Amino acid sequence: MDDATRTEIEAAAFRALRAHLIEARPDVQNIDLMNLAGFCRNCLSRWYQEAAEARGVSLSKDAAREIFYGMPYADWQARHQTEASDSQKAAFETAFRDNVGPRG
């Protein structure tokens, strides 16, 4: 497989993952994704931002989130985010530290 085809296939897989998380399963909470898989929608939008910046495209955190979520992040939160339980929050602190780094 040539590099261009591989890139197209990888991009299609990313778009399918995004569509699944945004359109098919907006009920799955980011905190649950992070706690179980070590990444969430916000991580994906951050990786998108980092990939853009690596290619000389300036993109803010908010702009990357809006591109990924298809709407401002605050709107997504209002529509889909539920209050996390104390146990979810405690697990998140560990998952975030282990997968992203110290919070600060």
KELO-327607 format. One record per atom (N, C-alpha, C): residue in three letters; x, y, z. Coordinates in steps of 0.1 Angstrom, whole numbers, padded with zeros to 4 digits, always signed. Last residue first. Layout:
# residues N
ALAXYZ ...
END
This chain:
# residues 104
GLY-0027+0207+0358 GLY-0022+0219+0363 GLY-0026+0231+0355 ARG-0022+0172+0361 ARG-0031+0183+0359 ARG-0025+0196+0365 PRO+0003+0152+0346 PRO-0002+0159+0358 PRO-0011+0171+0354 GLY-0010+0133+0318 GLY+0001+0139+0326 GLY-0005+0146+0338 VAL-0023+0113+0303 VAL-0021+0127+0298 VAL-0010+0134+0305 ASN-0024+0089+0316 ASN-0025+0089+0302 ASN-0021+0103+0296 ASP-0022+0092+0344 ASP-0015+0080+0338 ASP-0014+0082+0322 ARG-0038+0114+0349 ARG-0024+0114+0353 ARG-0016+0104+0345 PHE-0063+0104+0340 PHE-0057+0115+0334 PHE-0042+0116+0337 ALA-0067+0082+0357 ALA-0066+0080+0343 ALA-0059+0091+0336 THR-0068+0095+0382 THR-0058+0085+0380 THR-0056+0083+0365 GLU-0090+0111+0378 GLU-0078+0117+0383 GLU-0066+0108+0380 PHE-0110+0093+0372 PHE-0105+0102+0362 PHE-0092+0108+0366 ALA-0116+0081+0396 ALA-0109+0073+0386 ALA-0104+0081+0375 ALA-0128+0103+0408 ALA-0116+0097+0414 ALA-0109+0089+0404 LYS-0151+0106+0391 LYS-0141+0117+0393 LYS-0128+0112+0398 GLN-0164+0082+0396 GLN-0159+0085+0382 GLN-0148+0096+0383 SER-0170+0085+0423 SER-0161+0074+0419 SER-0156+0077+0405 ASP-0188+0107+0422 ASP-0175+0109+0429 ASP-0165+0098+0425 SER-0201+0110+0389 SER-0202+0106+0402 SER-0188+0108+0409 ALA-0208+0138+0368 ALA-0200+0127+0371 ALA-0201+0123+0386 GLU-0236+0149+0350 GLU-0228+0150+0362 GLU-0221+0137+0365 THR-0233+0147+0314 THR-0241+0145+0327 THR-0231+0147+0339 GLN-0235+0162+0283 GLN-0227+0158+0294 GLN-0235+0157+0307 HIS-0251+0171+0261 HIS-0248+0156+0263 HIS-0241+0153+0276 ARG-0257+0198+0260 ARG-0266+0188+0254 ARG-0264+0174+0258 ALA-0236+0211+0273 ALA-0250+0214+0277 ALA-0260+0203+0272 GLN-0214+0202+0259 GLN-0216+0199+0273 GLN-0230+0200+0277 TRP-0219+0213+0234 TRP-0219+0199+0235 TRP-0221+0195+0250 ASP-0217+0240+0241 ASP-0230+0235+0236 ASP-0230+0220+0237 ALA-0190+0241+0248 ALA-0200+0244+0258 ALA-0214+0239+0254 TYR-0178+0236+0223 TYR-0177+0226+0233 TYR-0187+0229+0244 PRO-0196+0244+0193 PRO-0188+0248+0205 PRO-0189+0238+0216 MET-0196+0216+0170 MET-0203+0227+0177 MET-0193+0232+0188 GLY-0182+0195+0162 GLY-0191+0200+0153 GLY-0200+0211+0159 TYR-0161+0184+0177 TYR-0174+0182+0182 TYR-0185+0187+0172 PHE-0139+0192+0160 PHE-0141+0178+0164 PHE-0155+0176+0168 ILE-0142+0220+0159 ILE-0141+0212+0146 ILE-0144+0198+0149 GLU-0142+0227+0186 GLU-0154+0229+0178 GLU-0153+0222+0165 ARG-0116+0219+0193 ARG-0128+0212+0199 ARG-0140+0214+0190 ALA-0101+0237+0178 ALA-0100+0223+0175 ALA-0112+0215+0181 ALA-0109+0261+0190 ALA-0112+0259+0176 ALA-0111+0244+0173 ASP-0099+0257+0216 ASP-0114+0259+0214 ASP-0118+0256+0200 LYS-0072+0256+0211 LYS-0079+0245+0218 LYS-0094+0245+0215 SER-0064+0270+0178 SER-0066+0271+0193 SER-0073+0258+0198 LEU-0040+0265+0155 LEU-0054+0262+0158 LEU-0055+0262+0173 SER-0019+0271+0127 SER-0023+0275+0141 SER-0037+0272+0143 VAL-0001+0249+0110 VAL-0014+0254+0110 VAL-0018+0258+0124 GLY+0023+0235+0107 GLY+0023+0249+0106 GLY+0010+0256+0106 ARG+0021+0209+0114 ARG+0021+0212+0099 ARG+0021+0227+0097 ALA+0018+0208+0140 ALA+0030+0202+0135 ALA+0032+0205+0120 GLU-0008+0219+0142 GLU+0004+0228+0146 GLU+0017+0222+0141 ALA-0022+0196+0135 ALA-0023+0209+0127 ALA-0011+0217+0129 ALA-0016+0179+0155 ALA-0012+0175+0142 ALA-0013+0188+0133 GLU-0027+0193+0177 GLU-0012+0191+0177 GLU-0008+0187+0162 GLN-0054+0192+0170 GLN-0047+0205+0172 GLN-0032+0203+0170 TYR-0058+0164+0172 TYR-0061+0171+0159 TYR-0053+0184+0159 TRP-0052+0160+0199 TRP-0044+0154+0189 TRP-0045+0160+0175 ARG-0075+0174+0209 ARG-0061+0179+0212 ARG-0051+0173+0202 SER-0095+0158+0200 SER-0095+0171+0195 SER-0081+0178+0197 LEU-0089+0135+0215 LEU-0089+0134+0200 LEU-0088+0148+0194 CYS-0092+0145+0241 CYS-0079+0140+0236 CYS-0078+0140+0221 ASN-0120+0149+0240 ASN-0111+0160+0241 ASN-0097+0157+0238 ARG-0130+0123+0238 ARG-0131+0132+0227 ARG-0122+0144+0228 CYS-0103+0104+0254 CYS-0117+0108+0252 CYS-0118+0117+0240 PHE-0083+0078+0269 PHE-0085+0089+0260 PHE-0100+0092+0259 GLY-0084+0055+0284 GLY-0072+0064+0286 GLY-0072+0076+0276 ALA-0105+0038+0286 ALA-0096+0037+0274 ALA-0084+0046+0275 LEU-0119+0043+0310 LEU-0118+0029+0305 LEU-0107+0028+0294 ASN-0117+0070+0316 ASN-0114+0060+0327 ASN-0112+0046+0321 MET-0123+0082+0291 MET-0110+0083+0297 MET-0107+0073+0308 LEU-0150+0073+0289 LEU-0140+0070+0278 LEU-0126+0071+0284 ASP-0161+0085+0311 ASP-0161+0070+0310 ASP-0151+0066+0300 ILE-0158+0112+0305 ILE-0151+0107+0317 ILE-0150+0091+0317 ASN-0174+0114+0282 ASN-0159+0116+0281 ASN-0152+0110+0293 GLN-0201+0091+0280 GLN-0195+0103+0286 GLN-0180+0103+0284 VAL-0223+0083+0255 VAL-0211+0078+0262 VAL-0203+0090+0267 ASP-0242+0097+0240 ASP-0245+0093+0254 ASP-0233+0088+0262 PRO-0234+0098+0214 PRO-0231+0110+0223 PRO-0235+0108+0238 ARG-0230+0078+0194 ARG-0229+0075+0208 ARG-0226+0088+0216 ALA-0234+0088+0167 ALA-0240+0075+0171 ALA-0240+0073+0186 GLU-0220+0113+0167 GLU-0234+0111+0162 GLU-0241+0099+0167 ILE-0195+0111+0181 ILE-0203+0124+0181 ILE-0218+0121+0177 LEU-0185+0085+0178 LEU-0185+0092+0191 LEU-0194+0104+0192 HIS-0189+0081+0150 HIS-0194+0072+0160 HIS-0196+0078+0174 ALA-0174+0102+0139 ALA-0189+0101+0137 ALA-0195+0092+0147 ARG-0148+0095+0148 ARG-0154+0107+0152 ARG-0170+0107+0151 LEU-0145+0070+0135 LEU-0145+0071+0149 LEU-0151+0083+0154 ALA-0147+0080+0108 ALA-0157+0070+0113 ALA-0157+0070+0128 ARG-0124+0096+0107 ARG-0137+0102+0105 ARG-0148+0093+0110 PHE-0104+0076+0111 PHE-0106+0087+0121 PHE-0120+0093+0119 ALA-0108+0062+0087 ALA-0110+0055+0100 ALA-0112+0066+0111 ALA-0101+0082+0069 ALA-0114+0076+0068 ALA-0118+0069+0081 ALA-0074+0085+0075 ALA-0083+0096+0077 ALA-0097+0091+0077 GLU-0064+0059+0068 GLU-0063+0063+0082 GLU-0073+0075+0085 ILE-0069+0060+0041 ILE-0076+0050+0049 ILE-0076+0054+0063 GLU-0052+0081+0034 GLU-0066+0083+0031 GLU-0074+0073+0039 THR-0027+0070+0041 THR-0032+0082+0048 THR-0047+0084+0046 ARG-0026+0048+0023 ARG-0026+0046+0037 ARG-0031+0058+0045 THR-0025+0063-0001 THR-0036+0054+0002 THR-0037+0051+0017 ALA+0000+0075+0003 ALA-0012+0083+0000 ALA-0024+0075+0003 ASP+0018+0053+0005 ASP+0016+0063+0016 ASP+0004+0071+0015 ASP+0006+0022-0009 ASP+0014+0034-0009 ASP+0010+0044+0002 MET+0009-0012+0000 MET+0000+0000+0000 MET+0009+0012+0000 
END
